[in-house]
Every structure is written in structure tokens, then in C-alpha cells.
Amino acid sequence: MRKHLSINGRTRVLIGVLVPLLGLFIYVVLRSGPLAPVPVTVTTVESRPITPALFGIGTVEARYTYRIGPTAAGRLARVDVQVGDRVKAGTLLGEMEPIDLDERVKAQQAALKRAEAQVQDVSARHTYAQAQAKRFEELAKEQLVSSDAVEAKRQEAQVAAAGLQAAREELGRLRAERDASKRQRGNLRLVAPVDGLVTARNADAGTTVVAGQAVVELIDPQSLWINVRFDQLRAAGLRAGLPAQIVLRSQGEKFLTGKVLRVEPRADAVTEETLAKVVFDTLPDPLPPIGELAEVTVALTPLPARPVVLNASVQRVDGQLGVWVINDGSLHFTPVKIGVTDLDGQVQITEGLQPGAQVVVYSQRTLTAHSRINVVDQLPGVQP
């Protein structure tokens, strides 16, 4: 009998110890284990206008680039500028070796003088022949000379006129050749067509270059713009004239203002990007180097008020886009249709959600319709 009571006492003691431990275990599992409520942060849906914006990456380029070189093959005699030099229109940048062009111009000039003297001589003969023909016509009227003599003088005048015409044409030909040689000689001088900045010097003195090869490259520093690429999915509403904010890679957090000059009619089909040209309101000083990367933000036209949530609230569940709505402490997945997004992470909801609803923004684990939740102000490691 005592032994039976002793066993029952030990059982009761054991049960008294195990039951609290089991309760503590269940409590821990329900509060901190896999079955514990999922910590979430929530927000209230608001109806307000949104100003969408586009973000893109671009490179600094020059709208006008001038590649200056010879019109005929030859050897470069000298180059008078260096990269970075600013030049005025008409500045001599360099020159090609003339080889025999100077001598050819001198020879043509001498031939031209000889042709001019020949024209004067033939012109004097022509004048004399005309005077003789006229005098013989007057004598023929008085029957002092024969008609054959008159006809002979007329033929002499015609021959002199033809000789004068040929001499004048030869003179014109020689002048044209002389002028062509001078222009060819002038083309050996590499001259700046506009005020510009030297960006490349592709050859040095003594180098043989071919026709059309650029020896010096200039840009118009007043024509700098940014060639920007925008994601086509978000490029709706992009148009010329919209304000832009520019951050050059070399200038860190310094913001420059500009505007969209034009949207290119041809997009990049490979990267699925829309191309646009953005110009500065005021050119930065010093000028950024050509090819520098720039971050461009374009503010689009503000949109009317609609329900707005954070972009992090939108989830994809079973192929549907939607948000987790909290209703009477329980979760419901609500499919929605989204509109535009601004750069602050706010997205407009066009269908499926009304203002005042509470939606989950961040959760510590993936949610399901049966998940228990615990609303907190902030999750560890998540920026508010």
C-alpha cells in the first residue's frame, strides 16, 4: 500500500514538472518558432496625386563635332594645336606639305601673263583688221578698189576676231587652272571652321594621311548634351520640354538642371530602351569630359489623386499582382492593377483598392492566407 502511494506521488510530481515545461514549450513555439505570428509593418492607403518621374543613365556628348583633315593624300607638315586648346573660327590648326604646288602656281601665273599679252596682241590685230575692212568698204563705194579686195579685208577681220576669241578662251582656261591650284594649295591649310575646343589630335608632323582622314577634331562646347536611355516600360509621357535633374558622375551629389530637348524616333530594340537628348540649362564650369556618365531624372506631368501605396506592398501570389489587406486582424490577398510609380517608391492603384484600407508593407517571412501576424513599427534591418 505504501509502495503504491509512493509511485502515485512520484507521478504527480513528475506531471507537475512536465506540464509547465510543456506549456512553456508550446508558448515558445507559438511565440518564436515556425508557428509564431509573422512581424509585419502596415500602412493606410491614401488617395493623393502623384508626380511620376523617370530615371536614366546617359553619357555627355557634343551635338556638333568637326573632323578636320586634308582633301587629298599627303604628308603632314605641322600641327599647331594640342588637345584641350580653345580656338577661334579661322585659326590655322596645321598644314600639309605642298610638294610642288607652289611651283605649279608660279608656272601657271607666268603662263597667264603670257596669255594676257597674247590677248592684247591679237586684240590689236583684230582692231586693225576691222578698221581696214571698214576703210576698204568706203573706198569700194567710190569705186577705188575692187570688190575682191573688200572681201579679202572682211575675211582678215573675221580671222582676227576668231583668233581673239580663242586667245580669250585660253586666258580663261589658264585662270581657272591657276585658281584651282590656289584652292588646292589653300586646302592644305587646316583651318578651324568654328569657335571650338580641340578634343583629339590624331596625327603628328611627318605622318602621311589620306584624303578625308581627320587630323584634328573639334567640338562646339556650347552644344554639349546628354544622350540618355530610359526603360521603355516606364517611358510613357516622356516628351520634349520636360524639366530634368542631372548628376554628373564626377560631381557627386551636385544637382544640375536641364530639360529634354527631344525624344529620339528610333529606340534600342536590343536593350528595350527609349533614347532622349537632355540639355543643360547652364553649362557646368569646368566642362565635363565627353563620354562622362550622368544620372538623369525627368519629372513627368503630375497625375490626379488615386489610391497610393508603397511599391514594397505589391506582391505576386500565384501569378497575380496584389496586396495583403488586413481586415479585422486577418489577412486577405487582394488583386490590384497598378499605375505609375514615382522615384520615392509610391505606386498608384488603378483598380482593386480603396482609400483607408490597411495593407502590409514589409513582412519578416512570406505570408499566406493562414499566416498570423504581429504589427510592429519597424522590422530589424529594414529602413523606415
C-alpha positions in Angstrom: 0.0 0.0 0.0 2.8 2.4 0.9 4.6 1.5 -2.3 1.5 2.2 -4.4 1.2 5.6 -2.8 4.8 6.3 -3.3 4.5 5.7 -7.0 1.5 7.9 -7.3 3.3 10.7 -5.5 6.2 10.5 -7.9 3.9 10.5 -10.8 2.1 13.6 -9.6 5.5 15.3 -9.0 6.6 14.4 -12.5 3.4 15.6 -14.0 3.6 18.8 -12.0 7.0 19.4 -13.6 6.3 18.2 -17.1 3.0 20.2 -17.6 4.6 23.6 -17.0 7.5 22.6 -19.2 5.1 21.5 -22.0 3.2 24.7 -21.6 6.4 26.7 -21.8 7.4 24.8 -24.9 4.1 25.4 -26.6 4.3 29.1 -25.7 7.8 29.4 -27.1 6.8 27.6 -30.3 3.8 29.8 -30.8 5.6 33.0 -30.0 9.0 32.5 -31.5 9.0 29.3 -33.6 7.7 28.5 -37.0 4.1 28.9 -35.8 4.8 32.3 -34.2 3.0 35.4 -35.6 4.9 37.0 -38.5 6.1 40.5 -37.7 4.8 43.0 -40.3 4.6 46.7 -40.9 1.5 48.2 -42.3 0.3 51.4 -43.9 -3.0 53.0 -44.7 -4.0 53.5 -48.3 -4.2 57.2 -49.1 -5.7 58.9 -52.1 -3.4 61.7 -53.4 -1.9 62.9 -56.6 1.5 61.6 -57.7 4.3 63.1 -59.7 5.9 60.3 -61.7 9.5 60.5 -62.7 11.9 58.7 -65.0 15.4 57.8 -64.1 18.0 57.1 -66.7 21.7 56.8 -67.3 23.4 58.8 -70.1 26.7 60.0 -71.5 27.9 63.5 -72.2 28.2 64.1 -75.9 28.7 67.0 -78.2 25.9 67.9 -80.6 28.4 69.3 -83.2 31.7 67.6 -83.9 34.1 68.7 -86.6 36.7 66.4 -88.0 39.3 68.4 -90.0 41.7 66.8 -92.4 43.1 67.2 -96.0 41.1 66.7 -99.2 44.0 64.9 -100.8 46.6 62.4 -99.7 49.8 63.9 -98.5 52.4 64.3 -95.7 51.6 66.5 -92.7 54.0 69.4 -92.3 52.9 70.6 -88.9 50.1 70.7 -86.3 49.8 73.9 -84.3 47.3 72.9 -81.6 47.1 70.5 -78.7 44.1 68.6 -77.1 42.3 71.0 -74.8 43.1 74.2 -76.7 40.2 76.6 -77.4 40.4 78.0 -81.0 38.5 80.7 -82.9 36.9 80.3 -86.3 39.6 80.7 -88.9 42.5 79.7 -86.7 45.2 77.8 -88.5 45.4 74.3 -86.9 48.1 72.8 -89.1 49.3 72.4 -92.7 50.1 69.7 -95.2 53.3 69.8 -97.2 52.6 71.5 -100.6 55.2 69.3 -102.5 55.2 71.0 -106.0 52.0 73.1 -105.7 53.8 76.4 -105.1 55.9 75.8 -108.3 52.8 74.9 -110.3 51.1 78.0 -109.2 54.1 80.1 -110.2 54.3 78.4 -113.6 50.6 78.9 -114.2 50.9 82.6 -113.2 53.7 83.0 -115.8 51.6 81.3 -118.5 48.7 83.5 -117.5 50.8 86.7 -118.0 51.9 85.4 -121.4 48.3 84.6 -122.4 47.3 88.1 -121.3 50.0 89.6 -123.6 48.9 87.4 -126.4 45.3 88.6 -126.0 46.4 92.2 -126.2 48.4 91.4 -129.4 45.5 89.6 -131.0 43.1 92.3 -129.9 45.3 95.0 -131.6 45.4 92.9 -134.8 41.6 92.5 -134.7 41.1 96.2 -134.2 43.4 96.9 -137.2 41.7 94.3 -139.4 38.3 95.8 -138.6 39.5 99.3 -139.4 41.0 98.1 -142.7 37.8 96.3 -143.7 35.7 99.4 -143.0 38.1 101.6 -145.0 38.0 99.3 -148.0 34.2 99.3 -147.9 34.3 103.2 -148.1 36.8 103.0 -151.0 34.6 100.5 -152.8 31.7 102.9 -152.7 33.8 105.4 -154.6 34.9 102.5 -156.9 38.6 103.0 -156.0 39.1 99.3 -155.0 37.6 96.1 -156.3 35.0 94.0 -154.5 37.6 91.2 -154.2 39.8 93.4 -152.2 36.9 94.3 -149.9 36.0 90.7 -149.4 39.7 89.9 -148.6 39.8 92.6 -145.9 36.5 91.3 -144.4 37.9 87.7 -144.2 41.0 89.1 -142.4 38.8 90.8 -139.9 36.9 87.6 -139.3 40.1 85.6 -138.8 41.4 88.2 -136.4 38.0 88.0 -134.4 38.3 84.2 -134.2 41.9 84.5 -133.0 40.9 87.0 -130.4 38.1 84.7 -129.2 40.5 81.7 -129.0 43.0 83.8 -127.1 40.4 84.9 -124.6 39.2 81.3 -124.0 42.8 80.2 -123.5 43.2 83.0 -121.0 40.1 81.9 -119.2 41.4 78.3 -119.1 44.7 79.3 -117.6 43.0 81.5 -115.0 40.7 78.5 -114.0 43.8 76.2 -113.6 45.6 78.9 -111.6 42.6 79.4 -109.3 42.1 75.6 -108.9 45.8 75.2 -107.9 45.4 78.1 -105.4 42.3 76.5 -103.9 44.2 73.2 -103.8 47.0 74.9 -102.1 44.6 76.6 -99.7 43.1 73.2 -98.8 46.4 72.2 -97.4 45.9 74.6 -94.6 43.8 73.0 -91.9 41.6 75.8 -90.6 39.0 75.8 -87.7 35.5 76.2 -89.2 34.0 77.5 -85.9 34.9 78.5 -82.4 35.6 75.2 -80.7 37.6 73.0 -78.3 40.2 70.6 -79.6 39.3 67.1 -78.4 41.6 64.9 -80.5 44.9 65.2 -82.3 45.2 62.1 -84.5 48.4 62.7 -86.3 51.8 64.4 -85.9 54.1 66.2 -88.3 55.6 63.9 -90.9 52.7 61.5 -90.9 51.2 60.5 -94.3 47.4 60.9 -94.2 44.8 60.0 -96.8 42.0 62.2 -98.2 39.3 62.7 -95.6 41.3 61.4 -92.6 40.7 63.5 -89.5 43.9 65.1 -88.3 42.2 67.3 -85.6 38.8 67.0 -84.0 36.9 70.0 -82.6 33.6 70.2 -80.7 31.4 73.2 -80.1 31.5 73.4 -76.3 28.2 75.2 -76.3 26.4 72.2 -77.8 27.0 69.7 -75.0 24.1 67.4 -74.3 23.4 64.1 -72.6 22.3 61.0 -74.6 20.1 59.3 -72.0 18.5 55.8 -72.0 15.1 55.2 -70.3 13.3 51.9 -69.7 10.5 51.6 -72.2 8.2 50.2 -69.6 8.2 53.5 -67.7 8.8 55.9 -70.6 5.1 56.8 -71.2 4.7 60.5 -71.0 8.3 61.4 -71.9 8.4 64.4 -74.3 10.4 67.4 -75.2 10.4 70.3 -72.8 10.1 68.4 -69.5 12.4 69.5 -66.7 15.3 67.3 -65.8 17.8 66.9 -62.9 21.3 66.0 -63.8 24.0 64.5 -61.6 27.4 64.1 -63.3 29.5 61.2 -62.1 32.5 63.4 -61.5 30.5 65.9 -59.4 28.9 63.6 -56.8 25.8 64.9 -55.3 25.8 68.3 -57.1 22.5 68.7 -59.0 22.3 70.5 -62.3 19.1 71.5 -64.1 18.2 70.9 -67.6 15.4 69.8 -69.9 14.5 67.2 -72.5 15.5 68.6 -75.9 13.9 65.7 -77.9 12.9 62.1 -77.8 14.6 60.0 -80.4 12.3 58.5 -83.0 14.4 55.3 -83.0 14.6 53.2 -79.8 17.1 50.5 -78.9 15.4 47.2 -79.7 18.1 45.1 -78.0 18.0 46.8 -74.6 14.4 47.8 -74.9 15.2 51.4 -74.0 13.9 54.8 -75.2 16.6 57.3 -76.2 16.4 61.0 -75.4 18.6 64.1 -75.6 18.8 66.2 -72.5 20.5 69.7 -72.5 21.8 71.8 -69.6 20.1 75.0 -68.6 23.5 76.4 -67.8 26.7 74.7 -68.9 28.8 73.5 -65.9 32.2 75.1 -65.4 34.6 73.4 -65.9 33.0 71.4 -68.8 32.6 67.7 -68.2 34.7 65.4 -70.4 33.0 63.9 -73.5 31.8 60.4 -72.6 31.3 61.0 -68.8 28.4 59.2 -67.3 25.5 61.1 -65.9 22.4 60.2 -63.9 19.2 62.0 -65.2 15.9 62.3 -63.5 13.0 63.6 -65.6 9.8 64.9 -63.9 6.7 63.8 -65.8 3.3 65.5 -65.8 1.6 65.2 -62.3 -1.4 62.8 -62.2 -4.7 63.2 -60.5 -5.4 61.7 -57.0 -5.8 58.0 -56.7 -5.1 55.3 -54.1 -1.4 55.2 -53.4 0.7 52.5 -51.6 4.4 51.8 -51.3 5.9 49.8 -54.1 7.0 47.2 -51.5 3.4 46.4 -50.6 2.7 45.0 -54.1 3.4 41.2 -54.2 2.9 38.5 -56.8 1.0 35.5 -55.5 0.0 32.6 -57.8 0.8 34.7 -60.8 -1.5 37.6 -59.6 -0.3 41.0 -58.7 -1.9 42.3 -55.4 -1.5 43.4 -51.8 -2.1 41.8 -48.4 -5.0 43.6 -46.8 -5.6 43.4 -43.0 -9.3 43.2 -42.2 -10.4 42.5 -38.6 -7.0 41.1 -37.8 -6.9 38.6 -40.6 -5.1 38.6 -43.9 -6.7 38.8 -47.4 -4.8 38.9 -50.7 -6.5 41.5 -52.9 -5.5 41.5 -56.6 -4.9 45.0 -57.9 -3.9 46.9 -61.1 -1.1 49.3 -60.7 -0.4 52.6 -62.5 2.7 54.8 -62.5 5.4 54.8 -59.8 7.4 57.8 -58.6 11.0 57.7 -57.5 10.0 57.7 -53.8 8.6 54.2 -54.2 4.9 55.3 -54.3 2.7 53.4 -56.8 -0.8 54.3 -57.9 -3.5 51.6 -57.7 -6.0 52.0 -60.5 -8.3 49.1 -59.6 -8.8 46.8 -56.6 -8.2 49.0 -53.6 -10.0 51.8 -51.8 -8.5 54.6 -49.6 -8.5 53.8 -45.8 -7.6 50.1 -46.2 -4.7 48.7 -44.2 -2.1 46.9 -46.3 1.1 45.1 -45.3 4.3 46.8 -46.4 7.1 44.6 -45.1 6.9 41.1 -43.5 9.7 39.0 -41.9 8.6 35.9 -43.8 6.5 35.1 -46.8 2.8 35.5 -46.0 -0.1 33.2 -46.7 -3.8 33.5 -46.1 -3.4 31.4 -42.9 -0.5 33.4 -41.5 -0.8 35.0 -38.1 0.7 38.5 -38.0 2.1 40.8 -35.4 2.0 44.5 -36.4 5.2 46.3 -35.5 6.6 49.8 -36.2 9.7 48.6 -37.9 11.4 45.3 -38.9 15.0 44.8 -38.0 17.3 45.7 -40.9 14.5 47.5 -42.9 14.7 51.2 -43.4 11.5 53.1 -42.4 
